[in-house]
Every structure is written in C-alpha cells, then in structure tokens.
Amino acid sequence: LCDVMAQCDLEANTITFSAAISACEKVSQWEMALQLSDVMTDTKLESNTRTLNLVVTACEKACKWETILQLCASMAHRTVDSNTTSLSASIGACERLGEWEKAVCCMSAMAQINWKCLSFL
C-alpha cells in the first residue's frame, strides 16, 4: 500500500490504512488486515479504535480467537481505547477457547471503562 501510494505521490495515513483494512475485513482477508495493522505500527502511523476493531472483526469472521485476544491486549500498549466491539469480541473468543478467567478480565475491563454489561436473567 505504501509503495503504491508513494508511486502516485500520495502519503499513506490512518484514513487510507483504515479504508484498506475495512476492505480486507469485508472480504474476509484477516491475514492482510493484520499485516496492514502491523505496517501501520512499523511506519509509526497511529492506529485508532476503529482501525483495530476492523482487524478484530476480520479475525472474528475467520474464527482466529487467539489473535483477537492478542490484538485486544495490544490496544493498551498502543494507547488505543477498547470499546464494546473489541471487548465483546474478546469475551466471545474466551468463550470459544474455554478461557473463562480471561472472559472475567474482559468483563472487568468493560466495567472500568463505564460500558454497561447486559445480564440476561
């Protein structure tokens, strides 16, 4: 992406990467979405919550549960806020992996950021 944009005398930025990651998510190309996210990090472009949620959603569609947990954990290191999309995906990944302890941590994170957790009684 960066090479093509440079050839066209355009500068890659968060918006262009988000658009490319969104396209990958729509066509279930989770590996490419993850690679683009890594390129953003490598080139010091700032990821945002929306960009990383697109990668999480692409991984969710491909049932890449461990990758989702790694991505959500990396949000804290990237100073990107988690939201209900990323935390719900994490909880779903924990469920599928049988990692109830991690699910509890995700629920705790939801409470800490003042998101309402729904309980069905």
C-alpha positions in Angstrom: 0.0 0.0 0.0 2.8 2.4 1.0 4.7 1.7 -2.2 1.7 2.2 -4.5 0.8 5.4 -2.7 4.4 6.7 -3.0 4.4 5.9 -6.7 1.2 8.0 -7.0 2.9 10.8 -5.0 0.3 10.3 -2.1 1.1 9.9 1.6 -0.3 6.9 3.4 -2.1 7.9 6.6 -4.5 6.4 9.2 -7.5 7.1 6.9 -6.0 5.3 3.9 -5.0 2.3 6.0 -8.4 2.2 7.7 -10.0 2.0 4.3 -7.7 -0.8 3.2 -8.3 -2.7 6.4 -12.0 -2.2 6.0 -11.9 -3.7 2.5 -9.9 -6.7 3.9 -12.5 -7.2 6.6 -15.4 -7.1 4.1 -13.8 -9.9 2.0 -12.6 -12.0 5.0 -8.9 -11.3 4.4 -7.9 -11.4 8.1 -4.2 -12.0 7.4 -3.9 -9.0 5.2 -5.9 -6.8 7.6 -3.4 -7.9 10.4 -0.4 -7.2 8.1 -1.7 -3.7 7.3 -2.1 -3.1 11.0 1.4 -4.2 11.6 2.7 -1.9 8.8 0.9 1.0 10.4 2.8 0.2 13.6 6.1 -0.2 11.8 5.7 3.1 10.0 4.7 4.9 13.2 1.2 5.7 11.9 -1.3 6.0 14.7 -3.9 3.2 14.9 -7.3 4.2 16.3 -10.1 2.2 17.9 -12.0 1.9 14.6 -9.0 0.6 12.7 -8.2 -2.1 15.2 -11.8 -3.0 15.6 -11.9 -3.7 11.8 -8.9 -6.1 12.3 -10.6 -7.7 15.3 -13.8 -8.2 13.2 -11.9 -9.7 10.3 -10.3 -12.2 12.7 -13.6 -12.9 14.4 -15.1 -13.9 11.0 -12.2 -16.3 10.5 -12.5 -17.7 14.0 -9.0 -16.6 14.9 -9.7 -16.4 18.7 -6.1 -16.3 20.0 -5.3 -13.5 17.5 -8.3 -11.5 18.8 -7.1 -11.8 22.4 -3.6 -10.7 21.3 -5.0 -7.7 19.4 -7.2 -6.5 22.3 -4.3 -6.9 24.7 -2.1 -4.8 22.4 -4.7 -1.9 22.4 -3.4 -0.9 25.8 0.2 -0.8 24.6 -0.9 1.3 21.6 -2.8 3.7 23.7 -6.0 2.8 21.8 -9.2 2.7 23.7 -11.1 -0.6 23.9 -14.8 -0.4 23.3 -17.7 -2.8 23.3 -16.7 -4.1 19.8 -13.2 -5.2 20.9 -14.2 -6.3 24.4 -17.2 -8.3 23.2 -15.1 -10.0 20.6 -12.6 -10.8 23.3 -15.3 -12.3 25.5 -16.6 -14.3 22.6 -13.0 -15.5 21.9 -12.6 -16.5 25.5 -15.9 -18.5 25.4 -14.8 -20.4 22.3 -11.4 -21.1 23.8 -12.8 -22.1 27.2 -10.9 -19.3 28.9 -13.5 -18.2 31.4 -10.8 -16.4 33.6 -9.9 -14.2 30.7 -13.6 -13.5 30.0 -14.0 -12.3 33.6 -11.0 -9.9 33.0 -12.7 -8.6 29.8 -15.9 -8.0 31.7 -13.9 -6.2 34.4 -12.4 -4.0 31.7 -15.8 -3.2 30.3 -16.9 -2.1 33.8 -13.8 0.0 34.2 -14.5 2.0 31.0 -18.1 2.5 32.1 -19.7 0.3 29.4 -22.9 -1.3 30.6 -22.7 -5.1 30.7 -26.0 -6.7 29.9 -27.1 -9.6 32.0 -29.9 -11.9 31.0 -31.6 -13.4 34.0 
